[in-house]
Each structure stands twice: as structure tokens, then as C-alpha cells.
Amino acid sequence: MRTCLVLGLGGLFAGATGPLLSAYIPPLVEGALGDNRFGIGLVMAIDNVLLLLLVPLTGIASDRTRARGGSRVPLVLAGYAATAMSMAIFPVAATAGLAGLIAAMVLLYTGINAQRTPFQALIADAVPSRLRSIATGLVTFQMCAGAVLMLMLGRLLGMATAFRLAAVLVAATALVFAWWFHSPRMRGRAEQPRMGGYADAQEGPPEDPTVRALVMSVTSALRGDLPGLRAIFAATFLLQLTFQSFSTWYALHAMERFGISAEEAGLGFIAWALGGVAGALPAGVIGVRLGRRNAMILGFGLQTAALATLTLVTRPLPVALLLGLASASWTLPMVNAYPLFVEPIPPHRRGVLAALFLLAMALGGIVGDPLNGAVFELAGGYRPLFVLMAGYTSLALVAVVMVRRGTGEADEEIRVQGSGRDVGSETHDGVPVT
């Protein structure tokens, strides 16, 4: 359980960086380029370009390290180190003109995107199956709590101080990771073999991961070789599409529909963040108690109902409460999708397939803005926002319902071959770690 708590700091990393970047980098870019919206778009695309490049490459690299008996942790630490350094120097680099701003952005987004896939795979490597929903719940909880904290600090102390505090948090997280995963009782542990399923179908030593392995994994996923994989990819894509719709368009929707200022619309984002804080840990517990598939179905169902109701409500308090409910419901699939997805994946392919999982989420973000923008253009306004979001979550609900019962669930009856010992009931001292 203590390993779950340590891994949860990966969520604090995301919460300490993402909101600050979303809040402050676009105005800095606009200040450097003026009204050149095409140029602003090109500079802001640096994040997505590096994500699409680094997420699969670091997935391949981490699997290669894992196949040779190494650990994914150094790759995570390298990403954290680059991020901490760039967050610390970013306020100064931003004053050095466009070239300095772009250089700082490249270093910053390289660090952030380089650690994504190894960290996702590390969750599966380091945490027993039955606790993975708890671990991802802790990650989501700390991500949402960190977002609230850093946005408040940014408003109170200013951008430069908030960025430097975020750098300290990231560096501290890296130190905790380095100490925990390399302490004497954790070092050198290999993951116990699993009985049955896809993992045991692999005979002989695992292949050395390559770009070809990534392409084959994509093909395998599209063919449906692993049960439920296509459905979870679709649900993950729609989950991120729903979040992207809210994060990008809610302020404009609220200003148009409710006649409020941008500052007042910000209360909706706070309500969403607080809903995520409230829902993340219960979402992990529900995934353990009711099953991951059932938790995701419950979450998408509640979220669809909340979003559909939001199309009818106009008073501030009910809107805030429903946004909090929608966000708390969002945590149920957010927390349980990856544990369900990764369950049948053998350790030496987790990096490659975790990269595909993250790319499915990224695709939701990339597709969401232009798709919704086209709909709003046709509608002549932002009024259909919650109708669109409810449509996305209802499609995701259908996708998860198509997953066969029992697929991707934690199996507490799995035993280590020849030992008769229940892997699922291991305590921290018995947690298998790369």
C-alpha cells in the first residue's frame, strides 16, 4: 500500500505542472507573437508534437530496459529532472524573447512527455493487480488536489513564484521515487510470474522491443487479439474527448449562456477540480469492490445523467453541484480504465501498450477542439456543449458494456507456480517491483 502512496505522487507531478502551463503559457506566447494566431497555434503545437513522438519511443525504451532485467524508474526520473529544471528557469526564459520561450517549452514538454509511458507501465509493474485501482485513484486524487493548489498559488503569488514552487515539488517527487524504488528491500525484486492468460502464452525470452513491435501491437489491438482492448481504447478516447470539451469550451459556454464574466466562469473549473478530488479515492475502492468494468459503467452512466441535466439548469448553485457530480463520476472510468486495460498485458509489453493507451487519450484531446469548434460554428454558439459531452459519455458507456464480464478484472486466486502463495494478498514487503 505504501508503494501505491508513493506512485500517487506521479499525480501531484501532473497537477503541479499541467494547470500552470494551461493558464500561463498561451498568454506568454501571445505576448511574444502579438495577434499572429497561426503562429501562436504553431508554437502551442510543440506539446502535441513531442507527445506523439516521445510517448511511443519511451514506451519502447522502457520495455527494452524491462526485457533486459532493468527498471523503468530511471526513465521516469530523467523526465522529472528535465521538468523540474525547466519549470525553475521558465520565468526567466520567458523574458528572453520568442527563442528563449520556445527553447524552454521544448525542454519542459520533453520532460513531461518522456516520463508518461514509463510511469504508466511502472504502476502495473510495482502494484499487485488487486490494488491497481487504488493506485490510480491516488494518482488522480493528487493530480486534482495539486491542480487546485497550484492554481490558487498562481493567483496569490504570481506566475514566477508558482513555477518555482512547482519545480520544487517535482524535484521532491523525483527524490522520493529514487529513494523508494532503490531502497535495499525494494531493489532487485522481479515480478512474479502469472498463471494463465496472455502473459503465460509467451514462450521463451521476450523479444527486444522495437518500432516494429509497436506497429504489431497496434495491429493486434485493432484485430481484437486481446479481449476488450478495442472497447477500452474507444472508451478512453471518449473519456478524454469529454474532458477536453469541458476544459476548452466551458468558459465560453458559461459567458454566453449565463451572462457571466470569465472570472465567474472560473468557478465551474474549481467545481470540476473539487469533484475530482472528492471522487478519486472512492473510485479506486469501488473498482476493487464492484469490479473495474462495473465501476466504469456506473461512472459513465452517472456522468451522462449529470451532463444531460446541465443542459436544462441555469442557476449558479445547481450548475456547480452538477459539475462536481459530473467530475466525480468522471473519476470512476478515469481511475479504473488503465487497470482494466493493463491486466492481460505481459510485463515486457506494458511500455508499448501503455503508449497506445496514452495516445488514445491524446487523440481525444487533439480531435476534440476542432470537432467541437465545427459543431459550435454550425450551431451559431456554444449552447450545445453539454449535449455533446453527454453524447460522448453515452457512447463510452456503450463501449464498456461491450467488454465481456470478467475481462481485465483483478484475479485474487492467481498463485505463484509451485508456491501455493496468493500473489493478490501480498503486503508491501512482497510487492513485485522492477
Residue pairs with C-beta under 8 A, 6 or more apart in sequence:
1 131
1 134
1 427
1 428
2 428
3 126
3 127
3 135
3 180
3 428
3 431
3 433
4 127
4 131
4 134
4 135
4 138
5 138
6 176
6 177
6 180
6 181
7 122
7 123
7 126
7 127
7 135
7 138
7 139
8 135
8 138
8 139
8 141
8 142
9 142
9 173
9 176
9 177
10 76
10 119
10 123
10 139
10 142
10 173
11 138
11 139
11 140
11 141
11 142
11 143
11 144
11 146
12 142
12 143
12 145
12 146
12 169
12 173
13 80
13 83
13 115
13 146
13 169
13 170
13 173
14 139
14 143
14 146
15 142
15 143
15 144
15 145
15 146
15 147
15 148
15 149
15 150
16 146
16 149
16 150
16 165
16 166
16 169
16 170
17 83
17 87
17 112
17 166
17 170
18 143
18 147
19 146
19 147
19 150
19 151
19 154
20 150
20 151
20 154
20 159
20 162
20 163
20 166
21 108
22 247
23 151
23 154
24 154
24 159
24 163
25 44
25 105
26 40
26 44
28 94
28 101
29 40
29 43
29 44
29 101
30 40
32 97
32 98
32 101
33 39
33 40
33 43
33 98
43 101
43 102
43 105
46 102
46 105
46 106
46 109
47 105
47 109
47 113
48 362
48 365
48 366
50 106
50 109
50 110
50 113
51 109
51 113
51 116
51 362
52 359
52 362
53 113
54 110
54 113
54 114
54 116
55 113
55 116
55 117
55 355
55 358
55 359
55 362
56 117
56 211
56 214
56 352
56 355
56 356
56 359
58 75
58 79
58 113
58 114
58 115
58 116
58 117
58 118
58 351
58 355
59 117
59 118
59 121
59 209
59 214
59 351
59 352
59 353
59 354
59 355
60 209
60 210
60 211
60 213
60 214
60 351
60 352
60 355
61 75
61 118
61 209
61 351
62 72
62 75
62 117
62 118
62 121
62 351
63 121
63 209
63 213
63 348
63 349
63 350
63 351
63 352
64 208
64 209
65 71
65 72
65 74
65 75
66 72
66 121
66 125
66 347
66 348
66 350
66 351
66 434
67 205
67 206
67 207
67 208
67 209
67 348
69 190
70 434
71 181
71 434
72 118
72 119
72 121
72 122
72 125
72 351
72 434
73 118
73 122
73 177
73 178
73 181
73 182
73 434
75 114
75 115
75 118
76 115
76 118
76 119
76 122
76 177
77 174
77 177
77 178
78 111
78 114
78 115
79 111
79 112
79 113
79 114
79 115
79 116
79 118
79 119
80 111
80 115
80 170
80 171
80 173
80 174
80 177
81 111
81 171
81 174
82 107
82 108
82 110
82 111
82 114
83 108
83 111
83 112
83 115
83 167
83 170
84 111
84 167
84 168
84 170
84 171
84 174
85 107
85 111
85 167
86 104
86 107
86 108
86 111
87 108
87 163
87 164
87 166
87 167
87 170
88 163
88 164
88 167
89 104
90 104
90 108
90 163
91 159
91 160
91 163
91 164
93 100
93 101
93 103
93 104
94 100
94 101
94 104
116 358
117 351
117 354
117 355
117 358
118 351
120 338
120 350
120 354
120 357
120 358
121 350
121 351
121 354
122 434
123 132
123 135
123 136
123 139
123 338
123 342
124 132
124 339
124 342
124 345
124 347
124 350
124 354
125 191
125 347
125 350
125 432
125 433
125 434
126 181
126 431
126 432
126 433
126 434
127 135
127 431
128 423
128 424
128 426
128 431
128 432
129 339
129 343
129 410
129 411
129 412
129 414
129 423
129 424
130 288
130 410
130 412
130 424
131 288
132 338
132 339
132 342
132 410
133 283
133 284
133 285
133 287
133 288
133 292
133 295
133 335
133 336
133 339
133 410
134 284
134 285
134 287
134 288
135 284
136 284
136 334
136 335
136 336
136 338
136 339
137 280
137 281
137 282
137 283
137 284
137 285
137 287
137 331
137 335
138 280
138 281
138 284
140 276
140 280
140 283
140 331
140 334
140 335
141 276
141 277
141 280
141 281
143 276
143 280
144 273
144 274
144 276
144 277
144 280
145 277
146 169
147 273
147 276
148 270
148 273
148 274
148 277
150 162
150 165
150 166
151 273
153 161
153 162
153 165
154 162
157 165
180 186
181 187
181 433
185 429
186 433
189 431
189 432
189 433
189 434
190 432
190 434
191 347
191 432
191 433
191 434
192 416
192 423
192 432
193 199
193 200
193 416
193 417
194 200
194 414
194 423
195 414
195 415
195 416
195 417
196 414
197 344
198 226
198 344
198 345
198 346
199 344
199 345
199 346
199 347
202 346
202 348
206 346
206 348
206 349
207 213
207 348
209 348
209 349
209 351
209 352
213 349
213 352
214 352
214 355
214 356
217 349
217 352
217 353
217 356
218 356
220 226
221 229
221 230
221 233
221 353
221 356
222 230
224 230
226 344
226 345
227 344
227 403
227 404
227 407
227 408
228 340
228 341
228 403
228 404
228 407
228 408
229 341
231 399
231 400
231 402
231 403
232 337
232 340
232 341
232 357
232 399
232 400
232 403
232 408
233 356
233 357
233 360
234 395
234 396
234 399
235 296
235 300
235 333
235 337
235 396
235 399
235 400
236 337
236 341
236 357
236 360
236 361
236 364
237 360
237 361
237 363
237 364
237 367
238 364
238 392
238 393
238 395
238 396
238 399
239 330
239 333
239 334
239 337
239 361
239 364
239 396
240 360
240 361
240 362
240 363
240 364
240 365
240 368
241 364
241 365
241 367
241 368
241 371
241 392
242 303
242 330
242 364
242 389
242 392
242 393
242 396
243 330
243 364
244 364
244 365
244 368
244 369
245 368
245 372
245 385
245 388
245 389
245 392
246 272
246 385
246 389
247 269
248 368
248 369
248 372
249 372
249 376
249 382
249 385
250 265
250 268
250 269
250 385
251 262
251 265
251 266
251 268
251 269
252 382
253 382
253 383
253 385
253 386
254 260
254 264
254 265
254 268
255 261
255 262
255 265
256 381
256 382
256 383
257 314
257 382
257 383
258 265
258 314
258 316
258 319
267 316
267 320
268 319
268 320
268 323
271 319
271 320
271 321
271 323
271 324
271 327
272 323
272 324
272 326
272 327
273 327
274 324
274 327
275 323
275 324
275 325
275 326
275 327
275 328
275 330
275 331
276 327
276 328
276 330
276 331
278 324
278 328
279 327
279 328
279 329
279 330
279 331
279 332
280 331
280 334
280 335
282 328
282 331
283 295
283 299
283 328
283 331
283 332
283 334
283 335
283 336
284 335
284 336
286 295
286 298
286 332
287 295
287 332
287 335
287 336
287 339
288 410
290 298
291 409
292 336
292 337
292 339
292 340
292 408
292 409
292 410
293 340
293 400
293 403
293 405
293 407
293 408
293 409
295 332
295 333
295 335
295 336
296 332
296 333
296 336
296 337
296 340
296 400
297 397
297 400
297 401
298 329
298 332
299 329
299 330
299 331
299 332
299 333
299 334
299 336
300 329
300 332
300 333
300 393
300 394
300 396
300 397
300 400
301 329
301 397
302 325
302 329
302 332
303 326
303 329
303 330
303 393
304 390
304 393
304 394
304 397
306 322
306 323
306 325
306 326
306 329
307 326
307 386
307 389
307 390
307 393
308 386
308 387
308 390
309 322
310 319
310 322
310 323
310 326
310 386
311 386
311 387
311 390
313 319
313 322
333 396
333 400
338 354
338 357
339 408
339 410
340 403
340 407
340 408
340 409
341 353
341 357
341 408
342 350
342 353
342 354
342 357
342 408
343 407
343 408
343 409
343 410
344 407
344 408
345 353
347 434
372 385
372 388
375 384
375 388
376 382
376 384
376 385
410 424
411 424
412 422
412 424
412 425
413 422
413 424
414 422
414 423
414 424
415 421
415 422
415 423
416 423
423 432
426 432
